[in-house]
Amino acid sequence: MPCFNHARFLAESVSSVLRQSHGELELIITDDCSSDTSWDVMSKLAAQDQRVRLIKHERNQGLSRSRNNAMDIANGELIGFCDSDDVWEPHKLRTQVERLQSRPDCDVVYSDSIIIDENGKPTGQRFSDLFPVPSNPSGRLFPELVTRNFVNIQSVLLRKGAVARVGHFDEKIEWIQDWWYWVQISREHSFLYCPEPLARYRVHSGSTNLVHDRAYKTNRVKVFRRILGAYPDLPPSAKADICYSMGIDLCALSKCRFGRQVLWRSAGFSMTGARTWPRLCKTIVRIVLSVSKTPCCEGASSRQH
């Protein structure tokens, strides 16, 4: 559990973990140099339950380092994640442990989540409403995960063996480092999906995807670049989808010249493989419509590329 200035949510999040019906656990909380009363709150909670272990950063080092430091000292055979403003349902661990025990061929289990507001009230939406899972949400999910993320980190439980093979979260990526992590794991490991919501994902004024939209897109471009560089054997259709999404993000970041080049690379990849012409036509239409709606690229669709 990484924590940075979430003192007002911390007690609820910690309680949701410690009150699991599967009680054989340890909770490692990393205070990432909070400036509020987070350290005092977690110190008090740790004094009340010996299963709580604390790490304190003397300077802010980010989500990835906070999670990596905790994973380095974790004793369990399974590792789960809960941010300090999110909540686990009471039977989450028991349900997922049983699922993994019954499926030795799977190394990661994840589930749907309920979206809650700042006050903990359900918004009426689920995580899968915002980020739909594939038609087959279990198994080898690498082909789907290279183009988009639909796995909520709060809902994940994975075997430590998979962590050992993949290593740490990438500390050069902010806020969406979990997506790149799932891509790497899914290359060799199978996932198991629970449609039942086993966690609660809080959306509030401090949520990173709300207050850091530009930086969010910048890091998404980083992930796309890593995917293209790490997996040159991706099928052309996947490369086309990746380049399309990356091009749109670049245009939104006012890097329109480069963005348009990447968008047309998407068209180039669409010309490769089976059913070339239908896919190419669809891609070109999608590019033209998207570019024409991008403020910094108004009129770009009428230019020569």
N, C-alpha and C positions, 0 to 999 in steps of 0.2 A: 504494500500500500504506500504509494508515494504521496506526500502531502506538502503543499505550499500554500500557506495562508487560507486554510480551510477549517479553521477552528470551529466555526459555527455548524459545520456538517460532520465533523470528525467523530464525535461521540456516537451519532446514529450509525455511521458507516462501520465503525469498530464493533459496535454492539451487534450489527447484522452478521458479522463474521463469527464472533465469539459465541453467538447463540445458535449456531448451526446444529441440526440434529445429528450430524456426523461430527463428533467433538474432538476427534484425534487430529489436531492441527496446531500449527504455530502461525502467529501473525507477525510479520516483520514490517514495521512502519519506518519509512525514511522521511525525516523532516528535512526538506530541501532549503534550509536557511529561511524559514518563515519569519516574517516580521510581526505577525499577530501573536496570539496566545496558543498557537498550535502545539508547541513543545510542552507547555505546561499541561495542556489537556491530555496529550498522549502519555506524558510521564505519570500523571495521576491514574490513567487507565492501566498502564503497565504495572503499577504498584498493586492494582487490584486483581490482576490475572497474570499468572506466571507464564502463560502461553504467548504473551506479547513481548516482542523484542524490538528494541529501538536502534536506529542509526541516525546520527545528526551530522548534517553537512554544515561546515563553517562558511561556505559560500554557495550561492545558488548554482546548481549544476544541471538542472533539467530533468525531465521525466525519465529519459533513457538511463542516465547514470543512476538515478534513484532506484529504478527497477533492477538494473544490473547489480548494484551493490547488495540489494536484498536477495536476489537469486544466488549470488555467490556464497551466502552463508546459510541458505535454506537447507534444512535437514530432510524434508519430506521427499517421497518418491514421486509425488504429484505437485504441480505448482499452479496456483490460480492467482488472479489479479483482481483487486478492487480499489478503484481510486477513492480518495478520501472525501468525495462528495457523492459517491454512489452507494448502492445498497444491494445486498444479497438477500434473496428469499430464504426462509429458514431451512428448507430442504434442498437447497442447491447442491451442496457438496455430496450429500448422501445419494441424490439422484445421479449425479455425474460420475461418482466413484463406481456405483453399481453398473452404469453403462459401460465404463471403460473395462471393468472386470469381466463383463460379458462379451466384450469385443477386443480380444488381444491384438487384432489386426489394425486397430485404430489407436493413434497416439494423442489425438486432440479431440475434445468434446466441447461444443459451444451451444448456445441456446438463444432464443429470442429474449428481449428485454422490454419492460414497460417504461415508457418515457414519463418522467415526473418533472414538475416545475420546481421553482426555488423553495417552495414551502413543502415539498414532498407529495403534492397532490398529482395523481395521474392526469395526463393531458388528454387521454383518449387515444393516443397513438402508441404503436409499438416500434421498436427499432427496425423491424422488418418492413414497416410501412415506409420508412425513410430510406432504407438500404435493403431492398428485396433480395432474398436468398435465391440461388439458382433453382431451376426446376428439380434438380437432384442435389439437395444441399449437403449430402454426405458422400464420403469417398475421397478420391483424389481431386482436389479442388483447384489445382494449379492453373488449368486453362481459364478458369473464371476469375481467380484472384489476381492474375497479372493485369487485368483490365480495370478492376474496381474492388473496393473493400466492402464486405457485408458482414464481417465478423466483429462483434462488440467485445473488446478486451475484458470487460467486466464479467462476461459470461463464460470465459474460457477456463478450462482445466486441461493441463497437458502433462504427459509423462516427462520426468526429468531427463530421461535418455534422449528425447528429442531436443531438449534445450542444450544438452551437452554437445550434440552434433552440430547444431546451428550456431550456438554461441550467444553473444550478447545482442541486445538491441543496439541499433546503429545510433551513436550519440551525435552524429552530424545531421540527423533528421529530427525535426521538432514536430510534436503533436500527432503526426501520423506514422511514427516509427513502428507502431504495431502492425500496420498494413504490410510494410516491407518484411517484417518478421514472419507474418503468416505466409507470404509468398515463398520465402525461403524454406519454411517448414513443409509447405504443401508440395514442394518439389519431390520429396521422398516419403512423406508421411500422409496417412489417411485421416480425414476428419469425420466426426460423428455429430449430427445435428439433433437438438432437442427443440421441437416447436414450442414447448411450454416455456413461458417467460420465467427465467430463474434469477433474474437480476432486475434492478431498477436504475435506469440511466437518467441522471439529473441534467436538465438543461436550464441554465440560469444566466444572469448578466455577465458572469465571469467565464463562461464556457469559451474555450479557445476558438471553436469554429464560428462563434458569433463575433468576437472582438478582434480576431486576427485573420480576417478573410484573405487579405493579400498575402500574408506570410503562409497561410494554409495552402494557397494555390502554389506558392513558390516551392514549398516542400513536396507537394504532389508532383510537380515537374521533376524534382530530384528523384523521387521514387520511380517515375516512368523511365528516367534516364538509367537508373540502376538496373531496372528490369531488362531494358533493351541491351545494355552492356553485358549483363551476367548471363543472359539466355539467348544467344544468337540463333539457336535452333527453333525459336518460336515460329509457329506457322504464320504465313503472310496475313491471314485474317486477323490474328491477334496483334501483329505489328501495326496493321492499319487502324485498329481500334485505339491502340495506345497512342499512336501519332496524332490521331484526331483529337483525343482528349487533351493531350499535351499541347497541341496547337491552340485549342480554345483557351486553355489556361494562360498560355503565353500572350495571346491577344488581350485577355482580360488584365494582364499585368503590364499592358502598354508596350509590350515587346512584339509589335505587330509584324514587322518585317520578318523576324525569325519565326514568329507564329505561323504566318502564311506559308513559309517554306516547309514547316513541319506538317501543316495541313495537306499540302500537295504531295508530301512524301506518303501520307496516308492513302492518297489516290493511287500512287505508284504501287504500293503494296497490294492494293485492291485489284490490280491488273494481273496478279500472279495467282496461279492455281485454278481450280475448277470454278465453273460458273462465273467467269471473269467479268463479262459485260454487265449482267444484272447487278453484281456487287459494285463495280466501278461506277455505274450510273447512280446508284443509291448513294455512294460515298460523295460523288461530286455535288449532287443536290444538297446533301447534308452540309458540306463545306460551304457552299455558296450561301445557303440560308443562315448558317451560324455566323459567318464572317460579316455578312451584311447587317446583322443585329448587334455586332460588337462596336461600341461607341468610337474607339480609336481607329476602327477599320471601316468607318462609313465610306462607302464608295469603292472599297477595296475589291469588291466582287466584279467591278467593271474594268479594273486595271489588268494589264498583262502581267502574268506571273512566270 
